[in-house]
Amino acid sequence: GRAGRGFLYTLTRALGDLSALFSGDSKKRAKRAGRRATGKATGKAFRKLFR
């Protein structure tokens, strides 16, 4: 029993870390994509203003 329990514990912890990592990454990616989109939009607006 004890070895099996420890293995399950480490497995669940590893899975939790992985899920947290993936959710954090997707959030960061979404933020980056959003920033890029807004940056492009504002850049176009600025160019129109300064032309």
Secondary structure as GFF3:
##gff-version 3
##sequence-region A 1 51
A	DSSP	alpha_helix	2	50	.	.	.	ID=ss1
###
